[in-house]
Amino acid sequence: MDCIKSIGRSAFVAIAPESPFIAAGTMAGAVDLSFSSSANLEILELDFQSNDRELKLVGQCQSSERFNRLAWGSYGSGSDGLIAGGLVDGNIGLWNPIRSESGEIAHVRDLSKHKGPVRGLEFNDKSPNQLASGADDGTVCIWDLANPSKPSHYLKGTGSYMQSEISSLSWNKGFQHVLASTSHNGTTVIWDVNNEKIITDLKNTVRCSVLQWDPDHFNQILVASDEDSSPNVKLLDIRYLQSPVRTFVGHQRGVIAMEWCPSDSLYLLTCGKDNRTICWNTKTGKIVAELPTGQNWNFDVHWYPKMPGVISASSVDGKIGIYNLEGCSSYGTEVNNLYSDPLTAPKWWKRPAGASFGFGGKLISFNKNPPEASEVFLHSLATEKSLVNRISKFEAALENGEKTSLRGLCEKKTEEAESEEEKETWGLLKIMLEEDGNAKTKLRSHLGFSLPSEENDQTANEPHATCSSTNVEETQKVPEPEGEEEESSDPTFDDAIQRSLIVGDYKAAVAQCLSANKMADALVIAHVGGTELWESTRDRYIRMSNAPYMKVVSAMMNNDLMTYVHTIPPKSWKKTLALICTFAEGDEWISLCDALASNLMAAGFTLAATLCYICAGNVDKTVDIWSMSLEKQSAGKSYAECVQDLMEKTLVLALTTCNKRVSASLRKLFESYAEILASQGLLATAMKFLKLLESGDFSPELSILRDRISLYAEPEAANTSASTNTQPKISNPYQEKSFPPAPLSNAQPSRSTTFVPLNPPQELKNADQYQQPTMDYHSFNRSAGPAYNAPPGPGSYRSIHSQVGPYINSKIPQTVAPPVRPMTPTHQVAVQPEPVAPPPTVQTADTSNVPAHQKPIVASLTRLFTETFEPLRGYSRDTPAKKREAEDNCSRKLGALFSKLNNGDISKNAAEKLTQLCQALDKRDFGAALKIQGLMTSTEWDECSSWLPTLKKMIVTGRQNVR
């Protein structure tokens, strides 16, 4: 913004010394469109809080003559001071700026002595009651406003000191009795007012228009000329008048007015007939800023003393404008202009002292001691002492490399937990780190469902079997009734059943029994009718039964635990999880735990859902829930402590489940944690945690943070390496070196693959005891129980049989129903790991099943990939290895996208936006493509986060290649 406020007036301006008002007096010689000859003095308000761009008129009065100069001094009975105006008729008018209720300004009196127009007029800053005036008659008058009847001093040069028309006056800023006057004949005189004598003079060959004393150097004065042949401004030392101290070259025509900045003497404001109003650096003589050029020149300029950097300028066009120097700094100061100077910090921006927080827990402060110099101090500041100690203990627990230390950490956190949710979470994490082979048994005990031993099972079943046989024998010994058969209460029903049985229509007989609610009869008849009829009748009976345990029986008989998980009430989640723990295996365990957790989350059972996600090894969902409850749990704790709590649980869970995938929420958590560590000065620790992530897992923000921490951490590491031994690194949960949970049973063969850490001597102790995890989301297989002879597959072998224990389905007598294979716990079957296929790329991804309307997506992105990396092979500054790594990474990201399109795993909304993006790419409209990519980032990030950043990078590179 150039002009802040303005008003249409052709007037000289004077600014109030203490209040936000300016006085405007009609300029002598100005002609408006109405050819008016009136003369007015107006008071305008500088209200910068108002949005009105026009200056507000608050007071006015008429003047006998128009003005050649206007001044506003602080002398007077009121706080607003006194206004003085140099008039055309040689008088000096005095006005009291205090307005009446009607806005009228009171005229005090006129001062009469001069015989020509008064062009020089200035109040003495050090002696406010003194007013100096100069007129075209070549005389200078000093008026004592305490006794203004006549001038207290009357100055007039004689002989060689004779001055013609006085054009400007200026009081010395250091000596209140020294006054300078200049005239159109080029003579400048320095007066001793008290003695009415001339101290020295300066003669120029050109006419002088305006002069100003230097506010800092009292022996230096600025003199300017309004002649177009010599439009320079010269800074002179009155002791050495032969050569100017500095010349300000920039105006092309004569200089009309100027004023030194009252807030900072580094800046000088001048205006000339070349339509330029320039702000100068008085130390270098170069241009700092320039007001916007108008159709005509400015003839009067002033600084606003109460608000540094604000300028008023009156132009011949009939406009008074208020400008901000900073907003005008770009006008006229081109880079190639040899006379321009960059805007330096003025005095009103400089602070005597200050402080600022820096990266890595640093605080920098400064003060001016001594006044001409500044001292800068660098402090290391840790705002959370307790958090730093806690982080150090947590880091030591991770660096120890043993599960016992982690179990101790979990036990300690369980004891310190204030809420039941925290106790449940840390208790479950501790169970998952057990080594005694009974992890699932302890999990069931933790859930409140302890299984009896085999001896107790056998003891409990023997009486049951005896009782059953006794009942059968007693039933067989019951004497049959003699005589006629017992007749039914409904002979018609009995007759219909008999007819169906005689003709062998067992299905109709069963249907009639079911309609009469004779379930036992229907089951017996269905058994005679064959396996298919028996199973359908059994299933219908189970559906009609209201007993809760029949749902469990149905799930085991149909091998359909997923339906049971979705139908069971959320409040019975412990029973459901215990059932899954008993009967689920392998990937089924993961999907069932995930499904149960999703149902619990939808029903509002957040803690139960969290525990189920932990059992499933779903680190992403678990961290999402913990992150959502971060603010809710922050009562009484700082944000940093809450993040520390979350990070401890997350890393222990990641180490337990051997999770290798890093989601957006995990990246955000690592970023927040690293920022907290860095803010406390623990840069080396922050770098250790960031090294747990692979390079492909870094977002742009996280990469910037890692680079900053690495840059500041390296000097600290170099300083400490000489005095400390090499410490073991933190175990990385995203590499295959996590802590395996306990094996399920010592009596069963389990799939075991010995693995060696990357750096066994430093990173992990007792490396030979760690194997592939057996209790993560791959390890919740069937627990010990009756043997199940799994069909042998490639690379598999039969499991070793253990003792057979009684289970629900084994209690069904074989004489009652056809044999049904019960769903009983089985042993693990070790399978040789299949070779892992390489990830799909742009060249190898299968796109044969991509729908026809999505084929253009594959073609457009393949072309974009080729156009992006083909030019880089010859012109990129990176090494061939880096170029190949970047190309392979982008190829894998796009290959994963092509595979999703081929499998139909992408949502309709994402596919439609991707189609629009590719259409924009085909038209070479990279701007539209970037907008669609940004929209997908905000709406489809959860689904498309793996390849959206890569796509943006390729679009930006493609646009640069086209340019």
Secondary structure, 3 states (H helix, E strand, C coil): CCEEEEECCCEEEEECCCCCEEEEEEECCCCCCCCCCCCEEEEEECCCCCCCCECEEEEEEECCCCEEEEEEECCCCCCCCEEEEEECCCCEEEEEEEECCCCEEEEEEEECCCCCCEEEEEECCCCCCEEEEEECCCEEEEEECCCCCCCCEEEECCHHHCCCCEEEEEECCCCCCEEEEEECCCEEEEEECCCCEEEEEEECCCCCCEEEECCCCCCEEEEECCCCCCCCEEEEECCECCCCCEEECCCCCCEEEEEECCCCCCEEEEEECCCCEEEEECCCCEEEEECCCCCCCEEEEEECCCCCCEEEEEECCCEEEEEECCCCCCCCCCCCCCCECCCCCCHHHCCCEEEEEECCCEEEEEECCCCCCCEEEEEECCCCHHHHHHHHHHHHHHHCCCHHHHHHHHHHHHHHCCCHHHHHHHHHHHHCCCCCCCHHHHHHHHHCCCCCCHHHHHHHHHHHHHHHHHHHHHHHHCCCCCCCCCCCCCHHHHHHHHHHHHCCCHHHHHHHHHHCCCHHHHHHHHHHCCHHHHHHHHHHHHHHCCCHHHHHHHHHHCCCHHHHHHHCCHHHHHHHHHHHHHHCCHHHHHHHHHHHHHHHHHCCCHHHHHHHHHHHCCHHHHHHHHHHCCCCCCCCCCHHHHHHHHHHHHHHHHHHHCCCCCCHHHHHHHHHHHHHHHHCCCHHHHHHHHCCCCHHHCCHHHHHHHHHHHHHHHHHHHHHHCCCCCCCCCCCCCCCCCCCCCCCCCCCCCCCCECCCCCHHHHCCCHHHCECCCCCCCCCCCCCCCCCCCCCCCCECCCCCCCCCCCCHHHCCCCCCCCCCCCCCCCCCCECCCCCCCCCCCCCCCCCCCCHHHHHHHHHHHHHHHHHHCCHHHHCCCCHHHHHHHHHHHHHHHHHHHHHHHHCCCCHHHHHHHHHHHHHHHCCCHHHHHHHHHHHHHHCHHHHCCCHHHHHHHHHHHHHHHC
